[in-house]
């Protein structure tokens, strides 16, 4: 939600509470949309989809304007697309998680570029993108 949205978002929200928010979500088929809808359906939650937008940056901008809310990976809400300050709430009960995989074709050898790219990705600390941001060691004045 927008950083100054009133009332403020709770720090954590159960999946059961998601139906109370007008949402901007990616259109189907989208992995995150499919995952969120699947979990909500299993919990008997009906989502209020106010708009379907496929560009992450646009979803972030719409949420920052304060007219709707978005369900995004933490990396998108704090990543390069998030020029605007957002208020974040962690979804729990159940927690929504997604698996990332690196795949290549079995029937043909990977090119040198593909192999080198895979090596670089394996060296990254991708988990850090999805963990809550730690508070600063020293608050800014």
Protein Blocks (a to p, Z undefined) as FASTA:
>chain_A
ZZklccdddfbdcfklmmmpccdddddddfklmmmmmmmmmnopacddfbdcfbfklmmm
mmmnopaccdddfklmmmmklmbccdddddehiaddddddddddfkbccdfklmmmmmmm
mmpcfklmmgccdddfbdcZZ
